[in-house]
Amino acid sequence: MGVGIEVYIEFNISVLFLKTDPKARYQGHMFYFREGFCWIDVNSTYLKARVKSNGIFDVLSMSLFTMTDIPDIYFVGLINSEFISLYVDNFINNTSHFQINDARQLPIIIPDSDSLKTVCDVVKKAIAIKITDLHSKGTDSITKDMLILQELIDSIVFQLYRI
């Protein structure tokens, strides 16, 4: 436990130096220790995003932070949908890499309050199942539940985009 505290303190001292030294480059500081959502740079056809906790991530974990009242969890739901994955693959970037500039090109539907609540509720259920899965080493019922939630997210997103 002591090592973690020492690293944290050393990091804070370094950040303070970067903030105050006129010769230091200090970019992105407002995003340190912020919650948001992220995904791994290399993907298959189907993108998988997740909510990220406070921390600092390198470039292999693309991170975005919402600047609106729409919660991060909504964007996680959209990115994890079949529609967004296929849209990216066919219209934005058909390589195995999905980066920040690709994400900026996504057509985001601003949901009504009911759709927003539904998407967020489904994603929260999926997160709860994944946490259970980590502790139980996976079961067939968890896999079935995740498939049902995936189909539900896909259905909601198709409705949002009127497809």
C-alpha positions as CSV (number, residue, x, y, z in Angstrom):
1,M,0.0,0.0,0.0
2,G,2.9,2.4,0.7
3,V,4.2,2.1,-2.8
4,G,0.9,3.4,-4.2
5,I,0.8,6.4,-1.9
6,E,4.5,7.2,-2.8
7,V,3.7,7.0,-6.6
8,Y,0.6,9.2,-6.1
9,I,2.6,11.8,-4.1
10,E,5.4,11.8,-6.7
11,F,2.9,12.2,-9.5
12,N,1.3,15.1,-7.7
13,I,4.7,16.8,-7.2
14,S,5.4,16.3,-10.9
15,V,2.1,17.7,-12.0
16,L,2.6,20.7,-9.7
17,F,6.0,21.3,-11.4
18,L,4.6,21.0,-14.8
19,K,1.8,23.4,-13.9
20,T,4.1,26.1,-12.5
21,D,7.3,25.8,-14.6
22,P,7.0,28.3,-17.5
23,K,9.1,26.0,-19.8
24,A,7.1,22.9,-19.1
25,R,4.4,21.6,-21.5
26,Y,1.3,20.8,-19.6
27,Q,-1.4,19.6,-21.8
28,G,-4.5,17.7,-20.9
29,H,-4.2,18.3,-17.1
30,M,-7.9,19.0,-16.8
31,F,-8.6,15.4,-17.8
32,Y,-6.3,13.8,-15.1
33,F,-8.3,11.8,-12.5
34,R,-11.6,12.3,-14.3
35,E,-14.1,9.7,-15.0
36,G,-15.1,9.2,-18.7
37,F,-15.2,6.3,-21.1
38,C,-12.6,4.5,-23.1
39,W,-11.8,1.7,-25.5
40,I,-8.7,-0.1,-26.6
41,D,-7.1,1.3,-29.8
42,V,-7.1,-2.1,-31.6
43,N,-10.5,-3.7,-32.2
44,S,-12.2,-6.3,-34.2
45,T,-15.2,-5.2,-36.3
46,Y,-17.2,-4.8,-33.0
47,L,-16.1,-2.0,-30.9
48,K,-16.2,-2.3,-27.1
49,A,-16.1,0.7,-24.9
50,R,-16.3,0.9,-21.1
51,V,-16.7,3.4,-18.4
52,K,-13.3,4.4,-17.0
53,S,-12.7,5.3,-13.4
54,N,-10.4,8.2,-12.3
55,G,-6.9,7.8,-13.5
56,I,-4.4,8.5,-16.3
57,F,-4.3,6.3,-19.4
58,D,-1.9,6.1,-22.2
59,V,-2.6,6.3,-25.9
60,L,-3.5,2.7,-26.3
61,S,-6.6,3.3,-24.2
62,M,-8.5,6.0,-26.0
63,S,-10.4,8.1,-23.5
64,L,-13.1,10.7,-24.0
65,F,-14.9,12.9,-21.5
66,T,-18.3,14.3,-22.1
67,M,-18.7,18.0,-22.1
68,T,-22.5,17.9,-22.0
69,D,-25.2,16.8,-19.6
70,I,-25.4,13.4,-21.3
71,P,-23.7,10.9,-19.1
72,D,-20.6,8.9,-20.3
73,I,-22.6,5.6,-19.9
74,Y,-24.9,6.6,-22.8
75,F,-21.9,6.9,-25.1
76,V,-20.6,3.5,-23.9
77,G,-24.0,2.0,-24.9
78,L,-23.9,3.6,-28.3
79,I,-20.3,2.5,-29.0
80,N,-21.0,-1.0,-27.9
81,S,-23.9,-1.3,-30.4
82,E,-23.8,-3.2,-33.6
83,F,-24.9,-0.2,-35.6
84,I,-22.0,2.1,-34.4
85,S,-19.5,-0.7,-35.0
86,L,-20.8,-1.3,-38.5
87,Y,-21.0,2.4,-39.2
88,V,-17.4,2.9,-38.2
89,D,-16.3,-0.1,-40.2
90,N,-18.1,1.0,-43.4
91,F,-17.9,4.8,-43.3
92,I,-15.2,6.0,-40.9
93,N,-12.3,3.6,-40.6
94,N,-12.3,0.0,-41.7
95,T,-8.9,-0.8,-40.2
96,S,-8.5,-2.5,-36.8
97,H,-7.8,0.8,-35.1
98,F,-10.5,3.1,-33.7
99,Q,-9.0,6.3,-32.4
100,I,-10.1,9.6,-31.0
101,N,-10.4,11.3,-34.4
102,D,-12.6,8.4,-35.5
103,A,-14.8,8.8,-32.5
104,R,-15.2,12.5,-33.2
105,Q,-16.9,11.5,-36.5
106,L,-19.6,9.5,-34.9
107,P,-23.1,10.7,-35.6
108,I,-24.5,11.0,-32.0
109,I,-28.2,11.1,-31.5
110,I,-29.2,13.3,-28.6
111,P,-31.8,11.1,-26.9
112,D,-35.1,12.0,-25.3
113,S,-35.2,11.4,-21.6
114,D,-36.9,8.0,-21.9
115,S,-34.3,6.7,-24.4
116,L,-31.5,8.1,-22.3
117,K,-32.7,6.3,-19.2
118,T,-33.2,3.0,-21.0
119,V,-29.8,3.0,-22.6
120,C,-28.1,3.9,-19.2
121,D,-30.1,1.3,-17.4
122,V,-29.1,-1.4,-19.8
123,V,-25.4,-0.5,-19.7
124,K,-25.6,-0.4,-15.8
125,K,-27.0,-3.9,-15.9
126,A,-24.3,-5.1,-18.2
127,I,-21.6,-3.6,-15.9
128,A,-23.2,-5.3,-12.9
129,I,-23.1,-8.7,-14.8
130,K,-19.5,-8.2,-15.8
131,I,-18.6,-7.5,-12.2
132,T,-20.4,-10.7,-11.1
133,D,-18.6,-12.5,-13.9
134,L,-15.2,-11.4,-12.6
135,H,-16.0,-12.9,-9.2
136,S,-17.7,-16.1,-10.4
137,K,-15.4,-16.9,-13.3
138,G,-18.3,-16.9,-15.8
139,T,-21.4,-19.0,-16.2
140,D,-23.7,-19.8,-19.0
141,S,-26.5,-17.7,-17.5
142,I,-24.2,-14.7,-17.4
143,T,-23.3,-15.2,-21.0
144,K,-27.1,-15.5,-21.9
145,D,-27.8,-12.4,-19.9
146,M,-25.1,-10.4,-21.7
147,L,-26.4,-11.6,-25.1
148,I,-29.9,-10.4,-24.2
149,L,-28.6,-7.0,-23.1
150,Q,-26.5,-6.7,-26.3
151,E,-29.6,-7.4,-28.4
152,L,-31.6,-4.8,-26.3
153,I,-28.9,-2.2,-26.8
154,D,-28.8,-2.9,-30.6
155,S,-32.6,-2.6,-30.8
156,I,-32.6,0.7,-28.9
157,V,-29.8,2.1,-31.0
158,F,-31.6,1.0,-34.2
159,Q,-34.7,2.8,-33.0
160,L,-32.7,6.0,-32.1
161,Y,-31.2,6.1,-35.5
162,R,-34.5,5.1,-37.2
163,I,-33.1,2.0,-38.9
